[in-house]
């Protein structure tokens, strides 16, 4: 019995060391601060978590900076995710690329934004957010055939989002009107 208890205590102790060593505790605290709109403390805790190697803290800190319109800082931490992140974590990598595209749109780097969005829309055609965003981007640019292609791609895969479906249909109708003029 004592042997089992000792093994259990060693496992618990090992887990707590690993948990503390990878920045998860700081990451969770940072997210709590972020939810409370306490961006100063969230930033500090994300930075502490990053020091301990938590790559998701880079992503969340970059998003915090993006929302604060601190674009250079946001770009730095998004690029860190792409450089240091696990390539098998396609959800994190694709979200990072998407947010870099958003950042590029906001600062007027349209060629870079197009590249990012096109990469995602082509790589993940069933993910309607990428193809609908790219379609809307092309619509605003007046590139109606490209817009139509990606909006139709999005429409083919939209399942349970009536709001997005209606927006895509409306843009397709607008394209139809503009092309027929």
C-alpha positions in Angstrom: 0.0 0.0 0.0 2.8 2.4 0.9 4.5 1.6 -2.4 1.4 2.5 -4.4 1.0 5.7 -2.4 4.6 6.6 -3.1 4.2 6.0 -6.8 1.1 8.1 -6.9 2.8 10.9 -5.1 5.8 10.8 -7.5 3.4 10.9 -10.5 1.5 13.9 -9.1 4.8 15.7 -8.3 6.1 14.9 -11.8 2.9 16.2 -13.4 3.0 19.5 -11.4 6.7 20.1 -12.4 5.8 19.5 -16.1 2.7 21.6 -15.8 4.7 24.5 -14.3 7.7 24.1 -16.7 5.7 24.4 -19.9 3.9 27.7 -19.0 0.4 26.3 -18.8 -0.3 27.9 -15.4 0.7 31.3 -16.7 -1.2 30.7 -19.9 -4.4 30.0 -18.1 -4.0 33.1 -15.9 -3.3 35.2 -18.9 -6.5 34.0 -20.6 -8.5 34.8 -17.4 -7.0 38.4 -17.4 -7.8 38.7 -21.1 -11.5 37.6 -20.6 -11.7 40.4 -17.9 -10.2 42.9 -20.4 -7.2 43.3 -18.2 -4.8 43.4 -21.1 -1.8 44.6 -19.2 -1.8 41.6 -16.9 -2.7 39.3 -19.7 0.3 40.5 -21.7 2.6 40.0 -18.7 1.3 36.4 -18.1 1.5 35.5 -21.8 5.1 36.7 -21.9 5.9 34.5 -18.9 4.2 31.6 -20.5 6.2 32.2 -23.7 9.5 32.2 -21.7 8.5 28.7 -20.6 7.9 27.5 -24.2 4.1 27.7 -24.5 3.6 28.3 -28.2 -0.2 29.0 -27.8 0.7 31.9 -25.6 2.5 33.4 -28.7 -0.7 33.1 -30.7 -2.9 34.6 -27.9 -0.5 37.4 -27.3 -0.3 38.2 -31.0 -4.1 38.3 -31.1 -4.2 40.6 -28.1 -1.8 42.9 -30.0 -3.9 42.6 -33.2 -7.0 43.7 -31.3 -5.0 46.6 -29.8 -3.9 47.5 -33.3 -0.2 47.0 -32.3 0.5 45.4 -35.7 4.3 45.0 -35.5 4.1 43.2 -32.2 1.2 41.1 -33.4 3.1 40.1 -36.6 6.2 39.2 -34.5 4.4 36.8 -32.3 2.3 35.2 -35.1 5.5 34.6 -37.1 7.0 33.0 -33.9 4.1 30.6 -34.0 4.8 29.7 -37.6 8.5 29.3 -36.9 8.3 27.4 -33.6 4.9 25.7 -33.7 4.2 22.1 -34.4 3.4 21.7 -38.1 1.0 18.9 -37.2 -1.2 21.3 -35.3 -3.0 22.5 -38.4 -5.7 24.3 -36.4 -3.1 26.6 -34.7 -1.0 27.0 -37.9 -4.0 27.8 -40.1 -5.5 30.2 -37.5 -2.2 32.0 -37.4 -2.0 32.3 -41.1 -5.6 33.6 -41.2 -4.8 36.2 -38.6 -1.7 37.3 -40.4 -3.9 37.8 -43.4 -6.3 39.8 -41.3 -3.4 41.9 -40.1 -2.2 42.5 -43.6 -5.7 43.6 -44.7 -5.9 46.1 -41.8 -2.5 47.7 -42.7 -3.2 47.7 -46.4 -0.8 44.9 -47.4 -3.4 43.5 -49.8 -1.0 41.3 -51.9 0.2 39.6 -48.7 -3.4 39.3 -47.4 -4.5 37.7 -50.7 -1.6 35.2 -50.6 -2.5 34.1 -47.0 -6.2 33.8 -47.7 -5.8 32.0 -51.0 -3.4 29.6 -49.4 -5.9 28.7 -46.7 -8.9 28.6 -49.1 -7.1 26.3 -51.5 -5.6 24.1 -48.7 -8.8 23.8 -46.7 -11.7 24.2 -49.2 -14.3 22.8 -46.7 -13.5 25.6 -44.2 -16.0 28.2 -45.3 -14.5 31.1 -43.4 -11.4 31.1 -45.6 -13.1 30.8 -49.0 -15.9 33.3 -48.0 -13.4 35.8 -46.7 -11.3 35.5 -49.9 -14.4 35.8 -52.0 -15.4 39.0 -50.2 -11.8 40.3 -50.6 -12.0 39.7 -54.4 -15.4 41.3 -54.5 -14.1 44.5 -52.9 -11.1 44.4 -55.3 -13.5 44.2 -58.3 -12.2 40.7 -59.2 -15.6 39.3 -59.8 -14.7 36.0 -61.4 -12.3 35.1 -58.6 -14.9 36.3 -56.0 -17.5 34.1 -57.6 -15.3 31.1 -57.6 -14.5 31.3 -53.8 -17.9 32.3 -52.8 -19.4 29.3 -54.6 -16.8 27.1 -53.0 -17.9 28.4 -49.6 -21.6 28.0 -50.4 -21.0 24.3 -51.3 -19.7 23.6 -47.8 -21.8 25.9 -45.5 -24.0 23.7 -43.4 -25.4 25.2 -40.2 -24.6 28.9 -40.6 -27.6 30.7 -42.2 -26.1 34.1 -41.5 -22.9 33.3 -43.5 -24.9 31.5 -46.2 -27.1 34.6 -46.7 -24.1 36.9 -46.9 -22.5 34.7 -49.5 -25.7 34.5 -51.5 -26.1 38.3 -51.4 -22.5 38.8 -52.6 -23.1 36.3 -55.4 -26.3 38.2 -56.4 -24.3 41.5 -56.4 -21.6 39.9 -58.6 -24.3 38.7 -61.0 -25.8 42.3 -61.2 -22.3 43.9 -61.8 -21.3 41.4 -64.4 -24.6 41.7 -66.4 -24.3 45.5 -66.6 
